[in-house]
């Protein structure tokens, strides 16, 4: 069983819309959750972290965490074509320094 | 600008060769990691290290070894390269317990 699950997509949204990306995880002891953005041919870059239940906002990005349901999501408001990328969810395991990654959701924002 | 530097962007090696992938970080991070990334399989952890001369196996260590003689450098070694090790290799570093990896730019290795 995979530790972290994401829908591979592609998720297509029109420019200006809200993109919603979801991730579920299996380990109930996980405490740290991250979203990375990866452009084609590039390495992942960290865009959001969340540690507590609820919402965390940073500019156009909002991370949402629900530990009881074991899911974490990323909302991108006012989506731009430059947001087109693969978004990776990362969750720490019982070794808190070690993270498991989902296989990523590809987002296409159409002008 | 803080960063993680991987020595090669593209590499082509022959089956059976011993291959060294080098990674250097300038952030004084204790933790360093080697992942490989394959389509549909995501990032899979090969080895990681919490300190100099310390290493732990990740989820797919077979066919690989690592070396960490200095805090800033973490090397991945393919003892005898095989075609199924053709992949994108990503090095990352982080502070202890803080999460949030910084990744290198990656090495795309092709074994022929």
Interface residues (C-beta under 8 A of the other chain):
Chain A: X8 X32 X34 X36 X42 X43 X44 X45 X46 X49 X88 X90 X92 X96 X97 X98 X99 X100 X101 X102 X103 X104
Chain B: X31 X33 X35 X40 X41 X42 X43 X45 X48 X50 X58 X90 X94 X96 X97 X99 X100 X101 X102 X103 X104 X105 X106
